[in-house]
Amino acid sequence: MVQDRGTAEDITQEVFVTVFRSVLSFNAQSSLSTWIYRITVNKCLDHLRAKKRQKYNHFSQLFQRGDPGPPEKPTFDHPGIQMERKENARYLFEAISGLPENQKTVFVLAHIEELPQKEIAAIMDLSLKAVESLLQRAKANLRKKLSTIYDRRKSN
């Protein structure tokens, strides 16, 4: 979800610290793995929101005091993708990161983490129908984004 290995490792550490500190308050209404996924998703979303605020602050500073230049766009090479597929993976993850927050979360949990929709519903505190709907909208949005990228690459 965060598209950076170092950041993902930092968030993982935060998750396990949170789990360690909060395990006694775990009420077993869901499975332990669902509870940990929920903490993980929340930590990732918090990070992405903070990053978005940071970009906004950087953008507003451009108008206040000179042009320090645009912030560097992160690149992401998923470790499981072979060398010749890195470019395609970058386009895919770029498109995924452009999805609305709920669609992105559902898509990542379903297709990258390969969780069942029932567990995703529990993690996100949504109905199964809502998860299915978000997943369908995420796929439709990804098709549009990826076809635009493909058309742009084809014309170059």
ABEGO torsion letter per residue (X at the ends): XAGBAAAAAAAAAAAAAAAAAAAAABAGABBAAAAAAAAAAAAAAAAAAAAAAAAAAAAAAAAABEBAEBBBBBBBBBAABBAAAAAAAAAAAAAAAABBAAAAAAAAAAAAAGBBAAAAAAAAGBBAAAAAAAAAAAAAAAAAAAAAAAAAAAAX
